[in-house]
Amino acid sequence: MKEKKIISIFDKQNYLWMVIGAVTIILGFLLMIGGKSADPNVFNKEEVYSFRRITLAPILIVAGLIIEIYAIMKKPKD
C-alpha cells in the first residue's frame, strides 16, 4: 500500500507565528479584565481608566492580530 504524502499549506514557522499572535491577543485581553471595586457604590476612575486597560491592552490585541495576518500570509519555504 502506498503512503500518501500530506501537503500542508503552512510551514512549521507559520504555526509558530500563529501561536505567538494568539498568545499576544490573549495577553491583551487578560490585561484588560478586572477592575471590580470592593464597594459597589464607589467608582474608582484610576483603576478603570488606567494606562494598562485603555492603551496597553488594545495595542497588544491589535499587534496580535497583525502577527496573525503575517503568519497566514507568510510563504512557506520550499
mmCIF file of the N, C-alpha and C atoms, coordinates in Angstrom:
data_MODEL
# 
_entry.id   MODEL 
# 
loop_
_atom_site.group_PDB 
_atom_site.id 
_atom_site.type_symbol 
_atom_site.label_atom_id 
_atom_site.label_alt_id 
_atom_site.label_comp_id 
_atom_site.label_asym_id 
_atom_site.label_entity_id 
_atom_site.label_seq_id 
_atom_site.pdbx_PDB_ins_code 
_atom_site.Cartn_x 
_atom_site.Cartn_y 
_atom_site.Cartn_z 
_atom_site.occupancy 
_atom_site.B_iso_or_equiv 
_atom_site.pdbx_formal_charge 
_atom_site.auth_seq_id 
_atom_site.auth_comp_id 
_atom_site.auth_asym_id 
_atom_site.auth_atom_id 
_atom_site.pdbx_PDB_model_num 
ATOM 1   N N  . MET A 1 1  ? 0.831   -1.179 0.000  1.00 0.00 ? 1  MET A N  1 
ATOM 2   C CA . MET A 1 1  ? 0.000   0.000  0.000  1.00 0.00 ? 1  MET A CA 1 
ATOM 3   C C  . MET A 1 1  ? 0.882   1.251  0.000  1.00 0.00 ? 1  MET A C  1 
ATOM 4   N N  . LYS A 1 2  ? 0.582   2.173  -0.870 1.00 0.00 ? 2  LYS A N  1 
ATOM 5   C CA . LYS A 1 2  ? 1.367   3.398  -0.979 1.00 0.00 ? 2  LYS A CA 1 
ATOM 6   C C  . LYS A 1 2  ? 1.020   4.356  0.152  1.00 0.00 ? 2  LYS A C  1 
ATOM 7   N N  . GLU A 1 3  ? 2.054   5.037  0.611  1.00 0.00 ? 3  GLU A N  1 
ATOM 8   C CA . GLU A 1 3  ? 1.829   6.069  1.619  1.00 0.00 ? 3  GLU A CA 1 
ATOM 9   C C  . GLU A 1 3  ? 1.519   7.377  0.914  1.00 0.00 ? 3  GLU A C  1 
ATOM 10  N N  . LYS A 1 4  ? 0.509   8.055  1.411  1.00 0.00 ? 4  LYS A N  1 
ATOM 11  C CA . LYS A 1 4  ? 0.153   9.361  0.844  1.00 0.00 ? 4  LYS A CA 1 
ATOM 12  C C  . LYS A 1 4  ? 0.918   10.445 1.596  1.00 0.00 ? 4  LYS A C  1 
ATOM 13  N N  . LYS A 1 5  ? 1.501   11.334 0.828  1.00 0.00 ? 5  LYS A N  1 
ATOM 14  C CA . LYS A 1 5  ? 2.209   12.451 1.437  1.00 0.00 ? 5  LYS A CA 1 
ATOM 15  C C  . LYS A 1 5  ? 1.218   13.577 1.684  1.00 0.00 ? 5  LYS A C  1 
ATOM 16  N N  . ILE A 1 6  ? 1.180   14.027 2.913  1.00 0.00 ? 6  ILE A N  1 
ATOM 17  C CA . ILE A 1 6  ? 0.270   15.113 3.273  1.00 0.00 ? 6  ILE A CA 1 
ATOM 18  C C  . ILE A 1 6  ? 0.949   16.445 2.957  1.00 0.00 ? 6  ILE A C  1 
ATOM 19  N N  . ILE A 1 7  ? 0.276   17.225 2.139  1.00 0.00 ? 7  ILE A N  1 
ATOM 20  C CA . ILE A 1 7  ? 0.795   18.538 1.785  1.00 0.00 ? 7  ILE A CA 1 
ATOM 21  C C  . ILE A 1 7  ? 0.086   19.570 2.660  1.00 0.00 ? 7  ILE A C  1 
ATOM 22  N N  . SER A 1 8  ? 0.885   20.322 3.390  1.00 0.00 ? 8  SER A N  1 
ATOM 23  C CA . SER A 1 8  ? 0.341   21.333 4.285  1.00 0.00 ? 8  SER A CA 1 
ATOM 24  C C  . SER A 1 8  ? 0.469   22.715 3.648  1.00 0.00 ? 8  SER A C  1 
ATOM 25  N N  . ILE A 1 9  ? -0.520  23.529 3.895  1.00 0.00 ? 9  ILE A N  1 
ATOM 26  C CA . ILE A 1 9  ? -0.479  24.905 3.381  1.00 0.00 ? 9  ILE A CA 1 
ATOM 27  C C  . ILE A 1 9  ? 0.552   25.722 4.147  1.00 0.00 ? 9  ILE A C  1 
ATOM 28  N N  . PHE A 1 10 ? 0.643   25.448 5.448  1.00 0.00 ? 10 PHE A N  1 
ATOM 29  C CA . PHE A 1 10 ? 1.530   26.223 6.314  1.00 0.00 ? 10 PHE A CA 1 
ATOM 30  C C  . PHE A 1 10 ? 2.766   25.422 6.685  1.00 0.00 ? 10 PHE A C  1 
ATOM 31  N N  . ASP A 1 11 ? 3.838   26.144 6.938  1.00 0.00 ? 11 ASP A N  1 
ATOM 32  C CA . ASP A 1 11 ? 5.096   25.578 7.386  1.00 0.00 ? 11 ASP A CA 1 
ATOM 33  C C  . ASP A 1 11 ? 5.129   25.606 8.917  1.00 0.00 ? 11 ASP A C  1 
ATOM 34  N N  . LYS A 1 12 ? 6.130   24.976 9.494  1.00 0.00 ? 12 LYS A N  1 
ATOM 35  C CA . LYS A 1 12 ? 6.267   24.967 10.954 1.00 0.00 ? 12 LYS A CA 1 
ATOM 36  C C  . LYS A 1 12 ? 6.415   26.385 11.492 1.00 0.00 ? 12 LYS A C  1 
ATOM 37  N N  . GLN A 1 13 ? 7.125   27.213 10.757 1.00 0.00 ? 13 GLN A N  1 
ATOM 38  C CA . GLN A 1 13 ? 7.333   28.598 11.192 1.00 0.00 ? 13 GLN A CA 1 
ATOM 39  C C  . GLN A 1 13 ? 6.024   29.395 11.161 1.00 0.00 ? 13 GLN A C  1 
ATOM 40  N N  . ASN A 1 14 ? 5.133   29.098 10.214 1.00 0.00 ? 14 ASN A N  1 
ATOM 41  C CA . ASN A 1 14 ? 3.831   29.765 10.180 1.00 0.00 ? 14 ASN A CA 1 
ATOM 42  C C  . ASN A 1 14 ? 3.045   29.458 11.460 1.00 0.00 ? 14 ASN A C  1 
ATOM 43  N N  . TYR A 1 15 ? 3.064   28.193 11.854 1.00 0.00 ? 15 TYR A N  1 
ATOM 44  C CA . TYR A 1 15 ? 2.351   27.806 13.073 1.00 0.00 ? 15 TYR A CA 1 
ATOM 45  C C  . TYR A 1 15 ? 2.961   28.451 14.312 1.00 0.00 ? 15 TYR A C  1 
ATOM 46  N N  . LEU A 1 16 ? 4.280   28.584 14.325 1.00 0.00 ? 16 LEU A N  1 
ATOM 47  C CA . LEU A 1 16 ? 4.938   29.258 15.439 1.00 0.00 ? 16 LEU A CA 1 
ATOM 48  C C  . LEU A 1 16 ? 4.474   30.711 15.537 1.00 0.00 ? 16 LEU A C  1 
ATOM 49  N N  . TRP A 1 17 ? 4.419   31.410 14.403 1.00 0.00 ? 17 TRP A N  1 
ATOM 50  C CA . TRP A 1 17 ? 3.948   32.797 14.402 1.00 0.00 ? 17 TRP A CA 1 
ATOM 51  C C  . TRP A 1 17 ? 2.478   32.884 14.807 1.00 0.00 ? 17 TRP A C  1 
ATOM 52  N N  . MET A 1 18 ? 1.682   31.891 14.420 1.00 0.00 ? 18 MET A N  1 
ATOM 53  C CA . MET A 1 18 ? 0.267   31.882 14.818 1.00 0.00 ? 18 MET A CA 1 
ATOM 54  C C  . MET A 1 18 ? 0.127   31.743 16.330 1.00 0.00 ? 18 MET A C  1 
ATOM 55  N N  . VAL A 1 19 ? 0.941   30.902 16.927 1.00 0.00 ? 19 VAL A N  1 
ATOM 56  C CA . VAL A 1 19 ? 0.902   30.732 18.384 1.00 0.00 ? 19 VAL A CA 1 
ATOM 57  C C  . VAL A 1 19 ? 1.351   32.014 19.078 1.00 0.00 ? 19 VAL A C  1 
ATOM 58  N N  . ILE A 1 20 ? 2.397   32.639 18.562 1.00 0.00 ? 20 ILE A N  1 
ATOM 59  C CA . ILE A 1 20 ? 2.871   33.903 19.144 1.00 0.00 ? 20 ILE A CA 1 
ATOM 60  C C  . ILE A 1 20 ? 1.767   34.971 19.058 1.00 0.00 ? 20 ILE A C  1 
ATOM 61  N N  . GLY A 1 21 ? 1.089   35.050 17.920 1.00 0.00 ? 21 GLY A N  1 
ATOM 62  C CA . GLY A 1 21 ? -0.004  36.011 17.771 1.00 0.00 ? 21 GLY A CA 1 
ATOM 63  C C  . GLY A 1 21 ? -1.155  35.722 18.715 1.00 0.00 ? 21 GLY A C  1 
ATOM 64  N N  . ALA A 1 22 ? -1.517  34.444 18.874 1.00 0.00 ? 22 ALA A N  1 
ATOM 65  C CA . ALA A 1 22 ? -2.612  34.081 19.774 1.00 0.00 ? 22 ALA A CA 1 
ATOM 66  C C  . ALA A 1 22 ? -2.259  34.396 21.221 1.00 0.00 ? 22 ALA A C  1 
ATOM 67  N N  . VAL A 1 23 ? -1.029  34.137 21.617 1.00 0.00 ? 23 VAL A N  1 
ATOM 68  C CA . VAL A 1 23 ? -0.602  34.444 22.988 1.00 0.00 ? 23 VAL A CA 1 
ATOM 69  C C  . VAL A 1 23 ? -0.628  35.956 23.223 1.00 0.00 ? 23 VAL A C  1 
ATOM 70  N N  . THR A 1 24 ? -0.232  36.732 22.228 1.00 0.00 ? 24 THR A N  1 
ATOM 71  C CA . THR A 1 24 ? -0.253  38.190 22.344 1.00 0.00 ? 24 THR A CA 1 
ATOM 72  C C  . THR A 1 24 ? -1.688  38.701 22.498 1.00 0.00 ? 24 THR A C  1 
ATOM 73  N N  . ILE A 1 25 ? -2.617  38.148 21.740 1.00 0.00 ? 25 ILE A N  1 
ATOM 74  C CA . ILE A 1 25 ? -4.018  38.546 21.851 1.00 0.00 ? 25 ILE A CA 1 
ATOM 75  C C  . ILE A 1 25 ? -4.572  38.174 23.221 1.00 0.00 ? 25 ILE A C  1 
ATOM 76  N N  . ILE A 1 26 ? -4.294  36.973 23.675 1.00 0.00 ? 26 ILE A N  1 
ATOM 77  C CA . ILE A 1 26 ? -4.781  36.530 24.989 1.00 0.00 ? 26 ILE A CA 1 
ATOM 78  C C  . ILE A 1 26 ? -4.195  37.407 26.092 1.00 0.00 ? 26 ILE A C  1 
ATOM 79  N N  . LEU A 1 27 ? -2.908  37.747 25.991 1.00 0.00 ? 27 LEU A N  1 
ATOM 80  C CA . LEU A 1 27 ? -2.285  38.625 26.985 1.00 0.00 ? 27 LEU A CA 1 
ATOM 81  C C  . LEU A 1 27 ? -2.971  39.994 27.006 1.00 0.00 ? 27 LEU A C  1 
ATOM 82  N N  . GLY A 1 28 ? -3.311  40.512 25.839 1.00 0.00 ? 28 GLY A N  1 
ATOM 83  C CA . GLY A 1 28 ? -4.021  41.794 25.777 1.00 0.00 ? 28 GLY A CA 1 
ATOM 84  C C  . GLY A 1 28 ? -5.376  41.734 26.466 1.00 0.00 ? 28 GLY A C  1 
ATOM 85  N N  . PHE A 1 29 ? -6.122  40.640 26.233 1.00 0.00 ? 29 PHE A N  1 
ATOM 86  C CA . PHE A 1 29 ? -7.415  40.503 26.900 1.00 0.00 ? 29 PHE A CA 1 
ATOM 87  C C  . PHE A 1 29 ? -7.258  40.310 28.404 1.00 0.00 ? 29 PHE A C  1 
ATOM 88  N N  . LEU A 1 30 ? -6.230  39.583 28.827 1.00 0.00 ? 30 LEU A N  1 
ATOM 89  C CA . LEU A 1 30 ? -6.007  39.398 30.260 1.00 0.00 ? 30 LEU A CA 1 
ATOM 90  C C  . LEU A 1 30 ? -5.650  40.711 30.951 1.00 0.00 ? 30 LEU A C  1 
ATOM 91  N N  . LEU A 1 31 ? -4.906  41.561 30.256 1.00 0.00 ? 31 LEU A N  1 
ATOM 92  C CA . LEU A 1 31 ? -4.575  42.869 30.836 1.00 0.00 ? 31 LEU A CA 1 
ATOM 93  C C  . LEU A 1 31 ? -5.797  43.779 30.918 1.00 0.00 ? 31 LEU A C  1 
ATOM 94  N N  . MET A 1 32 ? -6.805  43.516 30.106 1.00 0.00 ? 32 MET A N  1 
ATOM 95  C CA . MET A 1 32 ? -7.990  44.364 30.066 1.00 0.00 ? 32 MET A CA 1 
ATOM 96  C C  . MET A 1 32 ? -9.018  44.000 31.142 1.00 0.00 ? 32 MET A C  1 
ATOM 97  N N  . ILE A 1 33 ? -8.972  42.769 31.655 1.00 0.00 ? 33 ILE A N  1 
ATOM 98  C CA . ILE A 1 33 ? -10.005 42.333 32.599 1.00 0.00 ? 33 ILE A CA 1 
ATOM 99  C C  . ILE A 1 33 ? -9.751  42.899 33.996 1.00 0.00 ? 33 ILE A C  1 
ATOM 100 N N  . GLY A 1 34 ? -10.756 42.801 34.826 1.00 0.00 ? 34 GLY A N  1 
ATOM 101 C CA . GLY A 1 34 ? -10.640 43.213 36.220 1.00 0.00 ? 34 GLY A CA 1 
ATOM 102 C C  . GLY A 1 34 ? -11.265 44.573 36.458 1.00 0.00 ? 34 GLY A C  1 
ATOM 103 N N  . GLY A 1 35 ? -10.896 45.169 37.569 1.00 0.00 ? 35 GLY A N  1 
ATOM 104 C CA . GLY A 1 35 ? -11.377 46.498 37.892 1.00 0.00 ? 35 GLY A CA 1 
ATOM 105 C C  . GLY A 1 35 ? -12.579 46.516 38.810 1.00 0.00 ? 35 GLY A C  1 
ATOM 106 N N  . LYS A 1 36 ? -12.879 45.366 39.424 1.00 0.00 ? 36 LYS A N  1 
ATOM 107 C CA . LYS A 1 36 ? -14.026 45.308 40.330 1.00 0.00 ? 36 LYS A CA 1 
ATOM 108 C C  . LYS A 1 36 ? -13.671 46.034 41.628 1.00 0.00 ? 36 LYS A C  1 
ATOM 109 N N  . SER A 1 37 ? -14.569 46.876 42.062 1.00 0.00 ? 37 SER A N  1 
ATOM 110 C CA . SER A 1 37 ? -14.368 47.635 43.288 1.00 0.00 ? 37 SER A CA 1 
ATOM 111 C C  . SER A 1 37 ? -14.898 46.847 44.480 1.00 0.00 ? 37 SER A C  1 
ATOM 112 N N  . ALA A 1 38 ? -14.247 47.016 45.623 1.00 0.00 ? 38 ALA A N  1 
ATOM 113 C CA . ALA A 1 38 ? -14.701 46.339 46.838 1.00 0.00 ? 38 ALA A CA 1 
ATOM 114 C C  . ALA A 1 38 ? -16.075 46.861 47.259 1.00 0.00 ? 38 ALA A C  1 
ATOM 115 N N  . ASP A 1 39 ? -16.310 48.149 47.046 1.00 0.00 ? 39 ASP A N  1 
ATOM 116 C CA . ASP A 1 39 ? -17.591 48.767 47.382 1.00 0.00 ? 39 ASP A CA 1 
ATOM 117 C C  . ASP A 1 39 ? -18.299 49.126 46.073 1.00 0.00 ? 39 ASP A C  1 
ATOM 118 N N  . PRO A 1 40 ? -19.464 48.517 45.781 1.00 0.00 ? 40 PRO A N  1 
ATOM 119 C CA . PRO A 1 40 ? -20.139 48.794 44.505 1.00 0.00 ? 40 PRO A CA 1 
ATOM 120 C C  . PRO A 1 40 ? -20.658 50.228 44.368 1.00 0.00 ? 40 PRO A C  1 
ATOM 121 N N  . ASN A 1 41 ? -20.688 50.967 45.450 1.00 0.00 ? 41 ASN A N  1 
ATOM 122 C CA . ASN A 1 41 ? -21.163 52.355 45.405 1.00 0.00 ? 41 ASN A CA 1 
ATOM 123 C C  . ASN A 1 41 ? -20.044 53.345 45.099 1.00 0.00 ? 41 ASN A C  1 
ATOM 124 N N  . VAL A 1 42 ? -18.814 52.856 45.019 1.00 0.00 ? 42 VAL A N  1 
ATOM 125 C CA . VAL A 1 42 ? -17.659 53.726 44.777 1.00 0.00 ? 42 VAL A CA 1 
ATOM 126 C C  . VAL A 1 42 ? -17.104 53.429 43.392 1.00 0.00 ? 42 VAL A C  1 
ATOM 127 N N  . PHE A 1 43 ? -16.916 54.490 42.586 1.00 0.00 ? 43 PHE A N  1 
ATOM 128 C CA . PHE A 1 43 ? -16.344 54.360 41.243 1.00 0.00 ? 43 PHE A CA 1 
ATOM 129 C C  . PHE A 1 43 ? -14.891 54.799 41.296 1.00 0.00 ? 43 PHE A C  1 
ATOM 130 N N  . ASN A 1 44 ? -13.989 53.870 41.022 1.00 0.00 ? 44 ASN A N  1 
ATOM 131 C CA . ASN A 1 44 ? -12.568 54.170 41.044 1.00 0.00 ? 44 ASN A CA 1 
ATOM 132 C C  . ASN A 1 44 ? -12.099 54.472 39.623 1.00 0.00 ? 44 ASN A C  1 
ATOM 133 N N  . LYS A 1 45 ? -12.015 55.758 39.323 1.00 0.00 ? 45 LYS A N  1 
ATOM 134 C CA . LYS A 1 45 ? -11.664 56.207 37.971 1.00 0.00 ? 45 LYS A CA 1 
ATOM 135 C C  . LYS A 1 45 ? -10.255 55.760 37.565 1.00 0.00 ? 45 LYS A C  1 
ATOM 136 N N  . GLU A 1 46 ? -9.294  55.820 38.497 1.00 0.00 ? 46 GLU A N  1 
ATOM 137 C CA . GLU A 1 46 ? -7.909  55.468 38.176 1.00 0.00 ? 46 GLU A CA 1 
ATOM 138 C C  . GLU A 1 46 ? -7.768  53.985 37.830 1.00 0.00 ? 46 GLU A C  1 
ATOM 139 N N  . GLU A 1 47 ? -8.582  53.143 38.430 1.00 0.00 ? 47 GLU A N  1 
ATOM 140 C CA . GLU A 1 47 ? -8.486  51.711 38.165 1.00 0.00 ? 47 GLU A CA 1 
ATOM 141 C C  . GLU A 1 47 ? -9.142  51.339 36.835 1.00 0.00 ? 47 GLU A C  1 
ATOM 142 N N  . VAL A 1 48 ? -10.274 51.929 36.550 1.00 0.00 ? 48 VAL A N  1 
ATOM 143 C CA . VAL A 1 48 ? -10.999 51.605 35.320 1.00 0.00 ? 48 VAL A CA 1 
ATOM 144 C C  . VAL A 1 48 ? -10.316 52.214 34.102 1.00 0.00 ? 48 VAL A C  1 
ATOM 145 N N  . TYR A 1 49 ? -9.874  53.440 34.209 1.00 0.00 ? 49 TYR A N  1 
ATOM 146 C CA . TYR A 1 49 ? -9.266  54.133 33.076 1.00 0.00 ? 49 TYR A CA 1 
ATOM 147 C C  . TYR A 1 49 ? -7.746  54.179 33.192 1.00 0.00 ? 49 TYR A C  1 
ATOM 148 N N  . SER A 1 50 ? -7.147  53.093 33.581 1.00 0.00 ? 50 SER A N  1 
ATOM 149 C CA . SER A 1 50 ? -5.696  53.048 33.736 1.00 0.00 ? 50 SER A CA 1 
ATOM 150 C C  . SER A 1 50 ? -5.018  52.877 32.372 1.00 0.00 ? 50 SER A C  1 
ATOM 151 N N  . PHE A 1 51 ? -3.739  53.194 32.326 1.00 0.00 ? 51 PHE A N  1 
ATOM 152 C CA . PHE A 1 51 ? -2.944  53.046 31.101 1.00 0.00 ? 51 PHE A CA 1 
ATOM 153 C C  . PHE A 1 51 ? -2.979  51.609 30.601 1.00 0.00 ? 51 PHE A C  1 
ATOM 154 N N  . ARG A 1 52 ? -2.941  50.676 31.522 1.00 0.00 ? 52 ARG A N  1 
ATOM 155 C CA . ARG A 1 52 ? -2.914  49.255 31.170 1.00 0.00 ? 52 ARG A CA 1 
ATOM 156 C C  . ARG A 1 52 ? -4.165  48.848 30.408 1.00 0.00 ? 52 ARG A C  1 
ATOM 157 N N  . ARG A 1 53 ? -5.336  49.326 30.834 1.00 0.00 ? 53 ARG A N  1 
ATOM 158 C CA . ARG A 1 53 ? -6.595  48.915 30.204 1.00 0.00 ? 53 ARG A CA 1 
ATOM 159 C C  . ARG A 1 53 ? -6.955  49.730 28.971 1.00 0.00 ? 53 ARG A C  1 
ATOM 160 N N  . ILE A 1 54 ? -6.643  50.985 28.975 1.00 0.00 ? 54 ILE A N  1 
ATOM 161 C CA . ILE A 1 54 ? -7.079  51.867 27.894 1.00 0.00 ? 54 ILE A CA 1 
ATOM 162 C C  . ILE A 1 54 ? -6.066  51.921 26.747 1.00 0.00 ? 54 ILE A C  1 
ATOM 163 N N  . THR A 1 55 ? -4.793  51.745 27.033 1.00 0.00 ? 55 THR A N  1 
ATOM 164 C CA . THR A 1 55 ? -3.780  51.899 25.992 1.00 0.00 ? 55 THR A CA 1 
ATOM 165 C C  . THR A 1 55 ? -3.021  50.606 25.704 1.00 0.00 ? 55 THR A C  1 
ATOM 166 N N  . LEU A 1 56 ? -2.428  50.010 26.725 1.00 0.00 ? 56 LEU A N  1 
ATOM 167 C CA . LEU A 1 56 ? -1.554  48.861 26.527 1.00 0.00 ? 56 LEU A CA 1 
ATOM 168 C C  . LEU A 1 56 ? -2.297  47.626 26.012 1.00 0.00 ? 56 LEU A C  1 
ATOM 169 N N  . ALA A 1 57 ? -3.418  47.287 26.617 1.00 0.00 ? 57 ALA A N  1 
ATOM 170 C CA . ALA A 1 57 ? -4.161  46.083 26.212 1.00 0.00 ? 57 ALA A CA 1 
ATOM 171 C C  . ALA A 1 57 ? -4.653  46.159 24.760 1.00 0.00 ? 57 ALA A C  1 
ATOM 172 N N  . PRO A 1 58 ? -5.281  47.258 24.324 1.00 0.00 ? 58 PRO A N  1 
ATOM 173 C CA . PRO A 1 58 ? -5.688  47.318 22.911 1.00 0.00 ? 58 PRO A CA 1 
ATOM 174 C C  . PRO A 1 58 ? -4.514  47.276 21.933 1.00 0.00 ? 58 PRO A C  1 
ATOM 175 N N  . ILE A 1 59 ? -3.375  47.870 22.310 1.00 0.00 ? 59 ILE A N  1 
ATOM 176 C CA . ILE A 1 59 ? -2.199  47.814 21.442 1.00 0.00 ? 59 ILE A CA 1 
ATOM 177 C C  . ILE A 1 59 ? -1.732  46.370 21.292 1.00 0.00 ? 59 ILE A C  1 
ATOM 178 N N  . LEU A 1 60 ? -1.732  45.609 22.388 1.00 0.00 ? 60 LEU A N  1 
ATOM 179 C CA . LEU A 1 60 ? -1.325  44.202 22.312 1.00 0.00 ? 60 LEU A CA 1 
ATOM 180 C C  . LEU A 1 60 ? -2.298  43.383 21.471 1.00 0.00 ? 60 LEU A C  1 
ATOM 181 N N  . ILE A 1 61 ? -3.582  43.656 21.587 1.00 0.00 ? 61 ILE A N  1 
ATOM 182 C CA . ILE A 1 61 ? -4.577  42.917 20.806 1.00 0.00 ? 61 ILE A CA 1 
ATOM 183 C C  . ILE A 1 61 ? -4.397  43.194 19.311 1.00 0.00 ? 61 ILE A C  1 
ATOM 184 N N  . VAL A 1 62 ? -4.230  44.447 18.945 1.00 0.00 ? 62 VAL A N  1 
ATOM 185 C CA . VAL A 1 62 ? -4.027  44.799 17.534 1.00 0.00 ? 62 VAL A CA 1 
ATOM 186 C C  . VAL A 1 62 ? -2.702  44.227 17.029 1.00 0.00 ? 62 VAL A C  1 
ATOM 187 N N  . ALA A 1 63 ? -1.658  44.271 17.855 1.00 0.00 ? 63 ALA A N  1 
ATOM 188 C CA . ALA A 1 63 ? -0.374  43.684 17.457 1.00 0.00 ? 63 ALA A CA 1 
ATOM 189 C C  . ALA A 1 63 ? -0.513  42.179 17.238 1.00 0.00 ? 63 ALA A C  1 
ATOM 190 N N  . GLY A 1 64 ? -1.285  41.517 18.095 1.00 0.00 ? 64 GLY A N  1 
ATOM 191 C CA . GLY A 1 64 ? -1.519  40.088 17.922 1.00 0.00 ? 64 GLY A CA 1 
ATOM 192 C C  . GLY A 1 64 ? -2.259  39.782 16.632 1.00 0.00 ? 64 GLY A C  1 
ATOM 193 N N  . LEU A 1 65 ? -3.224  40.615 16.286 1.00 0.00 ? 65 LEU A N  1 
ATOM 194 C CA . LEU A 1 65 ? -3.939  40.417 15.024 1.00 0.00 ? 65 LEU A CA 1 
ATOM 195 C C  . LEU A 1 65 ? -3.028  40.635 13.816 1.00 0.00 ? 65 LEU A C  1 
ATOM 196 N N  . ILE A 1 66 ? -2.148  41.607 13.911 1.00 0.00 ? 66 ILE A N  1 
ATOM 197 C CA . ILE A 1 66 ? -1.190  41.844 12.825 1.00 0.00 ? 66 ILE A CA 1 
ATOM 198 C C  . ILE A 1 66 ? -0.232  40.657 12.697 1.00 0.00 ? 66 ILE A C  1 
ATOM 199 N N  . ILE A 1 67 ? 0.203   40.110 13.829 1.00 0.00 ? 67 ILE A N  1 
ATOM 200 C CA . ILE A 1 67 ? 1.068   38.929 13.797 1.00 0.00 ? 67 ILE A CA 1 
ATOM 201 C C  . ILE A 1 67 ? 0.333   37.753 13.156 1.00 0.00 ? 67 ILE A C  1 
ATOM 202 N N  . GLU A 1 68 ? -0.949  37.595 13.475 1.00 0.00 ? 68 GLU A N  1 
ATOM 203 C CA . GLU A 1 68 ? -1.737  36.512 12.873 1.00 0.00 ? 68 GLU A CA 1 
ATOM 204 C C  . GLU A 1 68 ? -1.850  36.679 11.353 1.00 0.00 ? 68 GLU A C  1 
ATOM 205 N N  . ILE A 1 69 ? -2.067  37.895 10.888 1.00 0.00 ? 69 ILE A N  1 
ATOM 206 C CA . ILE A 1 69 ? -2.143  38.150 9.451  1.00 0.00 ? 69 ILE A CA 1 
ATOM 207 C C  . ILE A 1 69 ? -0.803  37.830 8.798  1.00 0.00 ? 69 ILE A C  1 
ATOM 208 N N  . TYR A 1 70 ? 0.279   38.238 9.445  1.00 0.00 ? 70 TYR A N  1 
ATOM 209 C CA . TYR A 1 70 ? 1.618   37.925 8.912  1.00 0.00 ? 70 TYR A CA 1 
ATOM 210 C C  . TYR A 1 70 ? 1.823   36.416 8.847  1.00 0.00 ? 70 TYR A C  1 
ATOM 211 N N  . ALA A 1 71 ? 1.405   35.688 9.884  1.00 0.00 ? 71 ALA A N  1 
ATOM 212 C CA . ALA A 1 71 ? 1.601   34.247 9.926  1.00 0.00 ? 71 ALA A CA 1 
ATOM 213 C C  . ALA A 1 71 ? 0.820   33.548 8.810  1.00 0.00 ? 71 ALA A C  1 
ATOM 214 N N  . ILE A 1 72 ? -0.340  34.055 8.500  1.00 0.00 ? 72 ILE A N  1 
ATOM 215 C CA . ILE A 1 72 ? -1.160  33.437 7.452  1.00 0.00 ? 72 ILE A CA 1 
ATOM 216 C C  . ILE A 1 72 ? -0.611  33.774 6.065  1.00 0.00 ? 72 ILE A C  1 
ATOM 217 N N  . MET A 1 73 ? -0.134  34.991 5.883  1.00 0.00 ? 73 MET A N  1 
ATOM 218 C CA . MET A 1 73 ? 0.333   35.421 4.564  1.00 0.00 ? 73 MET A CA 1 
ATOM 219 C C  . MET A 1 73 ? 1.771   35.004 4.253  1.00 0.00 ? 73 MET A C  1 
ATOM 220 N N  . LYS A 1 74 ? 2.541   34.644 5.261  1.00 0.00 ? 74 LYS A N  1 
ATOM 221 C CA . LYS A 1 74 ? 3.948   34.286 5.056  1.00 0.00 ? 74 LYS A CA 1 
ATOM 222 C C  . LYS A 1 74 ? 4.050   33.034 4.188  1.00 0.00 ? 74 LYS A C  1 
ATOM 223 N N  . LYS A 1 75 ? 4.883   33.130 3.162  1.00 0.00 ? 75 LYS A N  1 
ATOM 224 C CA . LYS A 1 75 ? 5.074   31.991 2.255  1.00 0.00 ? 75 LYS A CA 1 
ATOM 225 C C  . LYS A 1 75 ? 5.947   30.944 2.929  1.00 0.00 ? 75 LYS A C  1 
ATOM 226 N N  . PRO A 1 76 ? 5.545   29.694 2.889  1.00 0.00 ? 76 PRO A N  1 
ATOM 227 C CA . PRO A 1 76 ? 6.406   28.648 3.443  1.00 0.00 ? 76 PRO A CA 1 
ATOM 228 C C  . PRO A 1 76 ? 7.624   28.421 2.566  1.00 0.00 ? 76 PRO A C  1 
ATOM 229 N N  . LYS A 1 77 ? 8.684   27.952 3.194  1.00 0.00 ? 77 LYS A N  1 
ATOM 230 C CA . LYS A 1 77 ? 9.919   27.666 2.438  1.00 0.00 ? 77 LYS A CA 1 
ATOM 231 C C  . LYS A 1 77 ? 9.697   26.415 1.590  1.00 0.00 ? 77 LYS A C  1 
ATOM 232 N N  . ASP A 1 78 ? 10.312  26.408 0.434  1.00 0.00 ? 78 ASP A N  1 
ATOM 233 C CA . ASP A 1 78 ? 10.185  25.237 -0.448 1.00 0.00 ? 78 ASP A CA 1 
ATOM 234 C C  . ASP A 1 78 ? 11.149  24.136 -0.054 1.00 0.00 ? 78 ASP A C  1 
# 
